[in-house]
Amino acid sequence: MANFDLDQLELQVDALIRLNERLREENASLRVRQESLVAERSELIEKTEQARSRVEAMLSRLRAMEENL
C-alpha cells in the first residue's frame, strides 16, 4: 500500500513539474509578445501624432488661403 502511495505521489510530482515547465515557457512567450505589442503601440502613437500635426498644418494653410480669397 505504501509503495502505491509513493508511486501516485511521484506521478503527481512529475505532472506538476511538467506543468511548471510549460507555464514558464508560456510566460516567457507572453512576455516577449507583450514587449512587441508595447513597442508597436508606441510606434502607432508616434505615427498618429505625426498625422495629427500634418492635418493641423494643412487646416491652418487652408484657413489662411480662405482668408486671402
Backbone as ProteinMPNN parsed JSONL, in Angstrom:
{"seq_chain_A": "MANFDLDQLELQVDALIRLNERLREENASLRVRQESLVAERSELIEKTEQARSRVEAMLSRLRAMEENL", "coords_chain_A": {"N_chain_A": [[0.82, -1.204, 0.0], [1.919, 1.3, 0.811], [3.849, 1.612, -1.136], [2.315, 1.986, -3.409], [1.141, 4.463, -2.797], [3.429, 6.071, -2.831], [4.148, 5.8, -5.508], [1.968, 7.038, -6.758], [2.255, 9.597, -5.707], [4.718, 10.263, -6.835], [4.006, 10.328, -9.539], [2.227, 12.472, -9.512], [3.918, 14.555, -8.706], [5.694, 14.578, -10.867], [3.895, 15.343, -12.87], [3.251, 17.902, -11.978], [5.734, 19.128, -12.207], [6.1, 19.072, -14.997], [3.929, 20.68, -15.734], [4.704, 23.075, -14.521], [7.011, 23.67, -16.016], [5.87, 24.005, -18.57], [4.222, 26.214, -18.075], [6.126, 28.127, -17.414], [7.46, 28.408, -19.87], [5.339, 29.34, -21.426], [4.82, 31.734, -20.105], [7.212, 33.127, -20.575], [7.036, 33.382, -23.338], [4.729, 34.96, -23.537], [5.637, 37.286, -22.315], [7.556, 38.178, -24.159], [5.862, 38.645, -26.321], [4.298, 40.671, -25.224], [6.211, 42.722, -24.937], [6.702, 43.212, -27.628], [4.189, 44.119, -28.474], [3.928, 46.43, -26.924], [5.979, 47.983, -27.981], [5.045, 48.223, -30.611], [2.681, 49.637, -30.133], [3.708, 52.038, -29.197], [4.973, 52.968, -31.514], [2.725, 53.311, -33.143], [1.352, 55.305, -31.757], [3.159, 57.402, -32.083], [3.093, 57.693, -34.895], [0.432, 58.473, -35.19], [0.432, 60.922, -33.861], [2.147, 62.344, -35.54], [0.628, 62.361, -37.889], [-1.567, 63.821, -36.992], [-0.373, 66.293, -36.539], [0.36, 66.978, -39.167], [-2.173, 67.169, -40.374], [-3.295, 69.253, -38.891], [-1.56, 71.295, -39.682], [-2.17, 71.435, -42.417], [-4.842, 72.253, -42.252], [-4.493, 74.783, -41.134], [-3.132, 76.054, -43.223], [-5.127, 75.933, -45.188], [-7.11, 77.517, -44.004], [-5.766, 79.945, -43.995], [-5.494, 80.381, -46.731], [-8.17, 80.597, -47.39], [-8.865, 82.958, -46.116], [-7.502, 84.746, -47.677], [-8.948, 84.854, -49.946]], "CA_chain_A": [[0.0, 0.0, 0.0], [2.783, 2.477, 0.884], [4.519, 1.724, -2.422], [1.32, 2.568, -4.315], [1.034, 5.877, -2.453], [4.634, 6.741, -3.315], [4.061, 5.846, -6.967], [0.986, 8.081, -7.069], [2.883, 10.878, -5.363], [5.745, 10.519, -7.843], [3.304, 10.715, -10.757], [1.685, 13.82, -9.315], [5.053, 15.491, -8.694], [6.149, 14.677, -12.262], [2.901, 16.137, -13.598], [3.416, 19.294, -11.55], [6.985, 19.624, -12.793], [5.822, 19.338, -16.418], [3.05, 21.846, -15.789], [5.522, 24.237, -14.183], [7.87, 23.968, -17.166], [5.021, 24.526, -19.635], [3.779, 27.559, -17.703], [7.289, 29.022, -17.522], [7.657, 28.677, -21.298], [4.234, 30.186, -21.862], [5.028, 33.05, -19.502], [8.297, 33.772, -21.316], [6.491, 33.726, -24.653], [3.807, 36.084, -23.36], [6.431, 38.495, -22.031], [8.121, 38.625, -25.439], [4.744, 39.198, -27.094], [3.921, 41.94, -24.603], [7.219, 43.712, -25.317], [6.463, 43.531, -29.033], [2.97, 44.928, -28.573], [4.2, 47.747, -26.336], [6.772, 48.714, -28.974], [4.148, 48.544, -31.72], [1.773, 50.691, -29.656], [4.48, 53.278, -29.16], [5.137, 53.408, -32.896], [1.433, 53.782, -33.641], [1.083, 56.599, -31.113], [4.022, 58.386, -32.742], [2.558, 57.945, -36.234], [-0.819, 59.212, -35.022], [0.794, 62.306, -33.529], [2.685, 62.96, -36.761], [-0.512, 62.596, -38.795], [-2.351, 64.921, -36.415], [0.366, 67.535, -36.803], [0.247, 67.297, -40.594], [-3.553, 67.595, -40.64], [-3.451, 70.596, -38.313], [-0.828, 72.227, -40.542], [-2.968, 71.609, -43.636], [-6.006, 73.074, -41.911], [-4.027, 76.166, -40.974], [-2.876, 76.604, -44.567], [-6.421, 76.124, -45.858], [-7.762, 78.692, -43.407], [-5.045, 81.134, -44.467], [-5.859, 80.554, -48.131], [-9.569, 81.028, -47.418], [-8.891, 84.365, -45.709], [-6.95, 85.53, -48.768], [-9.899, 84.917, -51.083]], "C_chain_A": [[0.858, 1.26, 0.0], [3.491, 2.702, -0.438], [3.588, 2.368, -3.451], [1.173, 4.061, -4.057], [2.239, 6.661, -2.961], [4.626, 6.841, -4.838], [3.091, 6.939, -7.413], [1.572, 9.467, -6.821], [3.925, 11.247, -6.409], [5.098, 10.968, -9.164], [2.762, 12.14, -10.656], [2.797, 14.87, -9.335], [5.571, 15.679, -10.114], [5.186, 15.526, -13.091], [3.024, 17.616, -13.238], [4.681, 19.908, -12.129], [6.771, 19.955, -14.266], [4.935, 20.567, -16.579], [3.832, 23.126, -15.513], [6.398, 24.646, -15.36], [7.055, 24.581, -18.305], [4.584, 25.958, -19.335], [4.927, 28.563, -17.762], [7.543, 29.402, -18.979], [6.565, 29.605, -21.827], [4.405, 31.61, -21.332], [6.124, 33.817, -20.25], [7.803, 34.23, -22.688], [5.561, 34.933, -24.552], [4.556, 37.377, -23.054], [7.046, 39.056, -23.304], [7.029, 39.277, -26.278], [4.319, 40.56, -26.545], [4.919, 43.035, -24.98], [7.011, 44.165, -26.762], [5.248, 44.439, -29.184], [3.164, 46.326, -27.995], [4.999, 48.599, -27.322], [5.898, 49.135, -30.154], [3.202, 49.674, -31.341], [2.476, 52.035, -29.657], [4.667, 53.844, -30.565], [3.83, 53.979, -33.453], [1.048, 55.121, -33.024], [1.896, 57.693, -31.795], [3.49, 58.725, -34.135], [1.256, 58.748, -36.166], [-0.536, 60.674, -34.722], [1.34, 63.032, -34.758], [1.557, 63.288, -37.733], [-1.353, 63.758, -38.289], [-1.67, 66.258, -36.697], [0.241, 67.946, -38.263], [-1.158, 67.801, -40.933], [-3.782, 69.0, -40.094], [-2.737, 71.643, -39.164], [-1.606, 72.478, -41.836], [-4.182, 72.481, -43.373], [-5.612, 74.538, -41.753], [-3.768, 76.81, -42.325], [-4.179, 76.855, -45.317], [-7.154, 77.344, -45.313], [-7.094, 79.977, -43.898], [-5.402, 81.419, -45.918], [-7.295, 81.08, -48.233], [-9.695, 82.519, -47.056], [-8.387, 85.261, -46.838], [-7.892, 85.642, -49.954], [-10.777, 86.086, -51.012]], "O_chain_A": [[0.56, 2.201, -0.736], [3.717, 3.846, -0.833], [4.016, 3.191, -4.26], [1.09, 4.845, -5.003], [2.096, 7.777, -3.461], [5.05, 7.852, -5.396], [3.379, 7.679, -8.353], [1.402, 10.384, -7.624], [4.011, 12.402, -6.825], [5.594, 11.883, -9.822], [2.838, 12.911, -11.612], [2.633, 15.944, -9.913], [5.858, 16.803, -10.528], [5.615, 16.333, -13.916], [2.91, 18.48, -14.107], [4.692, 21.082, -12.499], [7.212, 21.004, -14.735], [5.166, 21.397, -17.458], [3.644, 24.137, -16.19], [6.515, 25.833, -15.668], [7.484, 25.551, -18.932], [4.574, 26.811, -20.222], [4.72, 29.722, -18.122], [7.807, 30.563, -19.29], [6.841, 30.538, -22.581], [4.155, 32.576, -22.051], [5.98, 35.009, -20.524], [8.119, 35.332, -23.137], [5.609, 35.828, -25.397], [4.142, 38.449, -23.494], [7.058, 40.269, -23.509], [7.242, 40.333, -26.874], [4.02, 41.482, -27.303], [4.518, 44.152, -25.307], [7.13, 45.349, -27.076], [5.281, 45.412, -29.936], [2.622, 47.298, -28.522], [4.731, 49.79, -27.481], [5.997, 50.263, -30.637], [2.951, 50.572, -32.146], [1.908, 53.046, -30.069], [4.536, 55.048, -30.78], [3.83, 54.997, -34.144], [0.478, 55.976, -33.702], [1.384, 58.781, -32.056], [3.437, 59.895, -34.517], [1.019, 59.614, -37.008], [-1.19, 61.563, -35.267], [1.026, 64.201, -34.984], [1.535, 64.365, -38.329], [-1.803, 64.589, -39.078], [-2.329, 67.235, -37.053], [0.039, 69.122, -38.566], [-1.309, 68.755, -41.696], [-4.392, 69.838, -40.758], [-3.246, 72.748, -39.35], [-1.688, 73.617, -42.297], [-4.514, 73.35, -44.18], [-6.336, 75.428, -42.199], [-4.135, 77.962, -42.555], [-4.32, 77.868, -46.001], [-7.747, 78.111, -46.071], [-7.766, 80.969, -44.18], [-5.593, 82.576, -46.294], [-7.587, 81.923, -49.082], [-10.52, 83.239, -47.617], [-8.802, 86.415, -46.942], [-7.658, 86.437, -50.864], [-11.622, 86.278, -51.887]]}, "name": "protein", "num_of_chains": 1, "seq": "MANFDLDQLELQVDALIRLNERLREENASLRVRQESLVAERSELIEKTEQARSRVEAMLSRLRAMEENL"}
